[in-house]
Amino acid sequence: MANEADGDWFISFHRNSSEQPNQYTGVETLVFDRSGEKVELAEKINENLADLGFRNIGVKERPNLTVLRRTKMPAVLIEAGFINSDQDNELFDSQFEEIARAIANAVLEITGRQTEDSAYRVQVGAYRNREYAQDLAQRLMQDGFSAEILPDGPYYKVVSGSFENLDNAVRLERRLRQAGYPTYIIKKP
């Protein structure tokens, strides 16, 4: 499905297990091989989860897993603690929102969408009336896109995404156009 959707990333969420209860603890992220951005993402996910108290087991190559081998985009499989570990379950249950946020922040950081310095954004509209800009931003978010309003002189520009890499901005622009939004890519001066 991810290949057919032309996804930018494939991120699979799991809980690990071991033969004996409480035998192991920690998080690990699996990748097909140790090349490219997927390794950076895996390392950042583990680092963020370790900051919450999980033991960082590391990034492991698993070329035999179909979800890592057959995806056309960078792919990671997150093992968010051991399901048969009391320690990991305590962390997982008490910090579920924080875990989700830590993973999301890793994705945003590595894919460049959170970076203030990112060079490319996709503009979807520009209005003199802030309420119109807010309405468009709300529609974008309801359709599953990020949205930000940037004041620029007398205008309020509505943008989505923030990328270091032009190819990523082009992919977002394509998805926005397919969803019916008029777009163009802008470059930060």
C-alpha positions as CSV (number, residue, x, y, z in Angstrom):
1,M,0.0,0.0,0.0
2,A,2.8,2.4,0.8
3,N,4.5,1.8,-2.5
4,E,1.2,2.4,-4.4
5,A,0.6,5.6,-2.4
6,D,4.1,6.8,-3.4
7,G,4.9,7.4,0.3
8,D,8.0,9.4,1.3
9,W,8.7,7.1,4.3
10,F,7.5,3.8,5.7
11,I,7.5,3.6,9.5
12,S,6.2,0.5,11.2
13,F,5.4,0.5,14.9
14,H,5.9,-2.7,17.0
15,R,6.5,-4.0,20.5
16,N,9.4,-6.5,21.0
17,S,9.2,-9.8,22.9
18,S,11.6,-12.3,24.3
19,E,11.4,-16.0,25.4
20,Q,11.2,-15.2,29.1
21,P,9.3,-12.4,30.9
22,N,11.6,-9.5,32.0
23,Q,14.5,-11.1,30.1
24,Y,15.3,-7.9,28.1
25,T,14.4,-4.2,28.1
26,G,14.8,-1.4,25.6
27,V,14.1,0.0,22.2
28,E,15.6,-0.9,18.9
29,T,14.8,0.2,15.4
30,L,15.3,-2.1,12.4
31,V,16.5,-1.2,8.9
32,F,17.1,-3.1,5.7
33,D,20.7,-2.0,5.7
34,R,22.9,0.8,7.2
35,S,22.7,3.2,4.3
36,G,20.9,6.5,3.7
37,E,18.5,8.6,5.7
38,K,16.7,5.7,7.2
39,V,19.7,5.0,9.5
40,E,19.7,8.6,10.7
41,L,16.0,8.4,11.4
42,A,16.4,5.1,13.3
43,E,19.2,6.5,15.4
44,K,17.2,9.7,16.2
45,I,14.1,7.7,17.2
46,N,16.2,5.5,19.5
47,E,17.9,8.6,21.0
48,N,14.6,10.3,21.6
49,L,13.1,7.2,23.2
50,A,16.2,6.7,25.4
51,D,15.6,10.3,26.6
52,L,12.3,9.0,28.0
53,G,14.0,6.3,30.0
54,F,14.1,3.3,27.6
55,R,17.4,1.5,27.2
56,N,18.8,2.1,23.7
57,I,19.6,-1.3,22.2
58,G,20.6,0.3,18.9
59,V,19.8,0.1,15.2
60,K,19.9,-3.3,13.6
61,E,20.0,-4.5,10.0
62,R,17.2,-6.9,9.1
63,P,17.2,-7.5,5.3
64,N,14.9,-10.5,5.7
65,L,11.9,-8.5,6.8
66,T,9.4,-7.9,3.9
67,V,8.3,-4.5,5.1
68,L,11.9,-3.3,5.0
69,R,13.0,-5.2,1.9
70,R,10.0,-4.5,-0.4
71,T,9.4,-0.9,0.3
72,K,10.5,1.6,-2.4
73,M,11.0,4.4,0.1
74,P,13.2,4.6,3.2
75,A,11.8,2.3,5.8
76,V,12.2,1.7,9.6
77,L,10.6,-0.7,12.0
78,I,10.4,0.6,15.6
79,E,10.4,-1.9,18.4
80,A,9.1,0.4,21.2
81,G,10.1,-1.7,24.2
82,F,9.5,-5.3,25.1
83,I,5.8,-6.2,25.7
84,N,6.8,-8.9,28.3
85,S,9.0,-6.5,30.3
86,D,7.5,-4.9,33.4
87,Q,9.9,-2.0,33.1
88,D,9.2,-1.3,29.5
89,N,5.4,-1.7,30.0
90,E,5.5,0.8,32.8
91,L,7.3,3.3,30.6
92,F,5.0,2.6,27.6
93,D,1.8,3.0,29.7
94,S,2.8,6.0,31.7
95,Q,4.4,7.9,28.8
96,F,2.4,6.9,25.7
97,E,1.8,10.5,24.5
98,E,5.5,11.4,25.1
99,I,6.6,8.3,23.2
100,A,4.4,9.3,20.2
101,R,5.7,12.8,20.4
102,A,9.3,11.6,20.6
103,I,8.9,9.5,17.4
104,A,7.1,12.3,15.6
105,N,9.8,14.8,16.5
106,A,12.5,12.4,15.2
107,V,10.6,12.1,11.9
108,L,10.2,15.9,11.6
109,E,13.8,16.5,12.4
110,I,15.3,14.0,10.0
111,T,12.9,14.7,7.1
112,G,13.6,18.4,7.6
113,R,10.0,19.5,8.1
114,Q,10.6,21.1,11.4
115,T,13.7,23.1,10.5
116,E,13.3,26.9,10.6
117,D,16.2,27.2,8.1
118,S,14.7,24.9,5.6
119,A,15.0,26.3,2.1
120,Y,11.8,25.1,0.4
121,R,8.1,25.4,1.3
122,V,4.9,24.8,-0.7
123,Q,2.7,27.9,-0.7
124,V,-1.0,27.2,-1.0
125,G,-2.4,30.7,-0.7
126,A,-1.8,34.3,0.1
127,Y,-4.5,36.6,1.6
128,R,-4.8,40.2,2.9
129,N,-7.4,38.9,5.3
130,R,-6.0,36.8,8.1
131,E,-9.3,34.9,8.6
132,Y,-9.2,33.6,5.0
133,A,-5.7,32.4,5.6
134,Q,-6.8,30.7,8.8
135,D,-9.7,29.0,7.0
136,L,-7.3,27.6,4.4
137,A,-4.9,26.4,7.0
138,Q,-7.7,24.7,8.8
139,R,-8.8,22.9,5.6
140,L,-5.3,21.8,4.9
141,M,-4.9,20.3,8.4
142,Q,-8.3,18.6,8.1
143,D,-7.0,17.0,4.9
144,G,-3.9,15.7,6.7
145,F,-1.4,18.3,5.6
146,S,0.7,20.6,7.7
147,A,-0.1,24.3,7.6
148,E,1.5,27.5,8.7
149,I,0.6,31.1,8.2
150,L,3.5,33.4,7.4
151,P,2.9,37.2,7.6
152,D,4.6,38.9,4.6
153,G,4.0,42.6,4.3
154,P,0.3,43.1,3.8
155,Y,-0.2,39.3,3.1
156,Y,-0.7,36.2,5.1
157,K,0.9,33.3,3.2
158,V,-0.4,29.8,3.9
159,V,2.4,27.2,3.5
160,S,2.8,23.5,4.0
161,G,6.0,21.7,4.7
162,S,9.5,22.9,5.2
163,F,12.3,21.1,3.3
164,E,16.1,21.2,2.8
165,N,15.7,19.0,-0.3
166,L,13.8,20.3,-3.3
167,D,12.6,16.8,-4.3
168,N,10.7,16.5,-1.0
169,A,9.0,19.8,-1.6
170,V,8.1,18.7,-5.1
171,R,6.5,15.5,-3.7
172,L,4.4,17.5,-1.3
173,E,3.4,19.9,-4.0
174,R,2.2,16.9,-6.1
175,R,0.1,15.5,-3.3
176,L,-1.4,18.9,-2.6
177,R,-2.3,19.4,-6.2
178,Q,-3.9,15.9,-6.3
179,A,-6.0,17.0,-3.4
180,G,-7.2,20.0,-5.4
181,Y,-5.0,22.8,-3.9
182,P,-3.3,25.4,-6.2
183,T,0.4,25.5,-5.2
184,Y,3.8,26.6,-6.0
185,I,7.2,26.1,-4.3
186,I,8.8,29.0,-2.6
187,K,12.4,29.3,-1.5
188,K,13.5,31.0,1.7
189,P,15.8,33.9,0.9
